[in-house]
Amino acid sequence: MMNWPEVVFQYDETFDGFLCCVYESYVHKEFPIAFCGDEDCWSLYSVRYVPTNIAHARRVYRSIVRLSQNAADLLRRAFLTCLEDKEIHLYAFIRKLYDDGPTFLRNRADETYYPIAKAVRHLNGELEKLRGFIRFSDYDGVLGSEIEPKNRVLPLLRRHFCDRYANESFFIYDRTHRELLVYSGGSSRLLPVDNLTLNPPDEQEVQYRTLWKRFFDTVAIAQRENPRCQNSFLPKRYRGTMTEFLPADYGVTPKADAALPGSAAPAGTPAPGTHPAPVPPAAVSGA
């Protein structure tokens, strides 16, 4: 492999697409020096565009599962992390798995395993916090929330909130990754949305927010206030989307930019460049 030519792989930035890059690397005996998305990809190295082929993705994924189910599960989660140059780390992980087998997974200090395990641990911690920190507002019968996570968490939060609010219609918008989770009538979808502008809250919603803020302030014990402890359990970066830390009339804007589920959802049109994303196969999906 040391003699393989170095190239840049350009792909659609999906997990299936990444697995196809692994497939193409071994088929053409080329080493990925870098990965880039569908945007303009300029490099001094040769660039190979890799189209997503589900059959190739499944073949690579099955080969990983045969070696280690734990490794396959770890890869799916690691692909959703904010790890810098994650594709390079994941490719090195897969290559070592093929070459040496799964025994290196017993050593958390392994130089190939450690950065991935650390990134997944950070993802898991963010998931645990967001299960409790997400705040919904009522938009004419549709529950809505916005979050700003570092990792791409919506595919992993999907089941939790769909089960929890099975009889509701709701959406969660990820500002960081411009992704929208929509649930209504027992089915859910993940959609790419460039921007989301919501209708202003009505009088009843503002009243509910005011009551929640009053409850939050009332239950606090002033004599036991400990900002350092509070910052540990409730980091400041989560507070920008939490009702208790925002004005009661937060979200007042002219009109919506994205269509939401249900007849009672805020009126709006899809943002420019928005299109439904196909649901990836369960065997290779990061969801």
Buried (B, 14 or more C-beta within 10 A) or exposed (E): EEEEEEBBBBBBBBBBBBBBBBBBBBEEEBBBBBBBEEEEBEEEEEBBEBEBBBEBBBBBBEBBBEBBEEBBEBBBBBBBBBBEEBBBBBBBBBBBBEEEEBEBBEEEEBEBBEBBBBBBEBBBEBBEBBBEBBBBBBBBEBBBBBBEBEBBBBBBBBEEBBEEEEEBBBBBBBBEBBBBBBBBEEEBBBBBBEEBBBBBBEEEBBEBBBEBBEEEEEEEEEEEEEEEEEEEEBEEEBEEBBBBBBEBEBBEEEEBBBBBBBEEBBEBEBBEEBEEEEEBEEEBBBB
